[in-house]
């Protein structure tokens, strides 16, 4: 928390909470936003699940295609355009917190939110690191492949190879400012990393 606040002095800060869905990055992001608000900071949570592509694009190669899930489900250009670029320290500060509703497969029709200087935008979801998404602070949620398999619902087990590929190709722990190991979700272990500030 202190590290995030330290980077939000007089400028906006973009924070990533990156991790597999079964490690609940949305819940971690919501908790972080709540803590920041208690401390009097403006904070906004944006979930990558509100920036998925339409079903016709996500499921072009089937509903359980691992390759598409890994690099073809998220509207990263929309996330950059509507959230990360305007929420950058030099951005205009006007962000769209949700772009697409997957439950009805149409525009979310959300209202824009003005993020003030010193405000924090927390983006949560899978596969946020190693590409063209920019953040000032990164938290990565991690656990062993065995623990992840145990915690993943059976109907989502097909996604596990995508997370293994992400770990092998991107090595998100090495890119994070802090990694949280969740072998036992009741006893998270915080691991400081060597990522650049």
Secondary structure, 3 states (H helix, E strand, C coil): CHHHHHHCCCCCEEEEEECCHHHCHHHHHHHHHHHHHHCCCCEEEEEHHHCECCHHHHCCCCCCCHHHHHHCCECHHHHHHHHHCCCCCCCCCEEECCCEECCCCEECCCCEEECCCCCEEEEEECCCCCCCCCCCEEEEEECCHHHHHHHCCHHHHHHHHHHHHHHHHHCHHHHCCEEEECCCCCCCEEEECCCCC
